[in-house]
Amino acid sequence: MRRQALEQGWFEQLIRDYLLDNPQTARVILEPDPDKPARLAALERQRLDAYEATLDEQGLAELIAHTQELMAEQARPNDPETLALLPRLRRTDLEQRLNFPTVEPLQAAGRELLFREEDCRGICYLRLSFDCASLPEDLLACLNLFGSIVTEIGTTRLDYMRFQGD
């Protein structure tokens, strides 16, 4: 599969089949609902009114007292002992030298690749970039969707789990 991807234009063919030459279309239009905030506020008011109706005089007084305690606690500044518990970062904690990753240009299947080695604890990460200058403007919106699903779909021979593993 890797050889196919590098030497036979496998990704290019996927883009051609599933983006460029794909006759399927979907148009999704999202329109804001200007009445939604008012509806949500009304639902919240109904919920609170229903809860308040279950309280007797003593329960209501306790709720008011508890709310006032919380508001007072939130308004009170933290004491020095509490602030001392917070971790602090000093300039001496920071590295003095910037560590830029080194990138090596490599050739594979007649294409230039930029390779960078990282300590990934044995996990292989691959980031691919393609020149999309020839992609028609109306298809540019599809690129993000294609990039999201390309690793989560299978093929006619492999389900997506096998596809990811091979």
C-alpha positions in Angstrom: 0.0 0.0 0.0 2.8 2.4 0.9 4.6 1.7 -2.4 1.3 2.2 -4.2 0.9 5.6 -2.5 4.4 6.7 -3.3 5.0 5.3 -6.8 1.6 5.0 -8.4 -0.2 8.3 -7.6 -2.6 6.6 -5.2 -3.5 9.7 -3.3 -3.8 11.7 -6.5 -6.2 9.1 -7.8 -8.3 9.3 -4.6 -8.5 13.1 -5.0 -9.5 12.7 -8.6 -12.1 10.0 -7.9 -13.7 11.3 -4.7 -13.3 15.1 -5.2 -12.6 16.3 -8.7 -14.6 13.7 -10.8 -17.3 12.9 -8.1 -20.8 13.8 -9.4 -22.3 13.8 -5.9 -23.0 17.1 -4.3 -24.4 18.3 -1.0 -25.3 21.8 -0.1 -25.6 22.6 3.6 -26.9 26.0 4.5 -26.6 27.1 8.1 -28.7 30.0 9.1 -28.7 31.6 12.5 -31.9 31.6 14.5 -32.3 35.1 15.9 -35.1 33.9 18.3 -33.0 31.1 19.9 -31.5 33.1 22.8 -34.9 34.3 23.8 -36.3 30.8 23.6 -33.5 29.4 25.7 -33.9 32.2 28.3 -37.7 31.4 28.5 -37.0 27.7 28.9 -34.5 28.5 31.7 -37.0 30.8 33.4 -39.7 28.1 33.2 -37.3 25.6 34.8 -36.3 27.9 37.5 -39.9 28.9 38.2 -40.9 25.2 38.4 -38.0 24.6 40.9 -39.0 27.7 42.9 -42.6 26.4 43.1 -41.3 23.2 44.9 -39.7 25.3 47.7 -41.4 26.2 50.9 -40.6 29.4 52.8 -37.6 27.8 54.6 -36.2 26.3 51.4 -36.5 29.6 49.5 -34.7 31.4 52.4 -31.9 28.7 52.4 -31.5 29.1 48.7 -31.2 32.9 48.9 -28.7 32.6 51.8 -26.6 30.0 49.9 -26.6 32.2 46.8 -25.5 35.2 48.8 -22.7 33.2 50.4 -21.5 32.0 47.0 -21.5 35.6 45.6 -19.6 36.9 48.7 -17.0 34.1 48.3 -16.5 34.8 44.6 -16.0 38.5 45.3 -13.5 37.9 48.1 -9.8 38.1 46.9 -7.6 35.1 47.5 -5.5 35.2 50.6 -1.7 35.0 50.3 -1.6 31.3 51.5 -3.9 30.3 48.7 -2.0 32.3 46.1 1.2 30.6 47.3 -0.2 27.2 46.2 -0.3 28.3 42.5 2.7 27.2 40.5 4.9 30.0 39.2 7.1 30.1 36.1 10.3 32.1 36.2 12.5 33.1 33.3 15.2 30.8 34.5 12.7 27.9 34.0 12.7 28.6 30.3 15.3 27.4 27.8 17.5 30.2 26.6 18.0 28.7 23.1 15.2 28.2 20.7 15.0 24.6 19.4 14.0 24.7 15.8 13.4 21.2 14.2 15.7 20.3 11.4 14.1 19.3 8.1 15.8 17.2 5.5 14.6 17.2 1.8 14.3 13.7 0.4 13.2 12.4 -3.1 10.5 9.7 -3.4 8.6 8.8 -6.6 10.0 11.9 -8.3 8.7 14.2 -5.6 10.5 16.2 -3.0 9.5 15.3 0.5 10.5 17.2 3.7 11.4 14.8 6.5 11.7 15.7 10.1 12.4 13.2 12.9 10.7 13.6 16.2 10.5 11.6 19.4 7.0 10.2 19.2 7.3 7.1 21.4 7.1 4.7 18.5 4.0 6.2 16.9 4.3 7.2 13.2 2.8 10.5 12.3 2.5 11.6 8.6 1.5 15.0 7.4 0.9 15.3 3.7 0.6 18.5 1.7 -0.5 18.7 -1.9 -0.3 21.5 -4.4 -4.0 22.4 -5.0 -3.4 25.3 -7.3 -5.2 23.4 -10.2 -8.2 22.6 -8.1 -11.3 24.6 -9.2 -12.3 27.2 -6.7 -15.8 25.7 -6.1 -14.1 22.4 -4.9 -11.7 24.0 -2.4 -14.4 23.8 0.3 -14.4 20.0 -0.1 -10.7 19.7 0.7 -11.2 19.9 4.5 -13.9 17.3 4.4 -11.8 15.0 2.2 -8.8 15.4 4.5 -11.0 14.5 7.5 -12.5 11.3 6.0 -9.7 10.0 3.9 -8.1 8.1 6.9 -11.5 6.9 8.1 -12.8 5.2 5.0 -11.9 1.8 3.7 -11.4 0.5 0.2 -13.1 -2.3 -1.7 -10.5 -4.7 -0.4 -9.8 -3.4 3.1 -12.0 -2.0 5.9 -10.9 1.2 7.4 -9.1 -0.4 10.3 -7.0 -2.6 8.0 -6.5 0.4 5.7 -5.0 2.4 8.5 -2.8 -0.4 9.6 -1.3 -1.3 6.2 
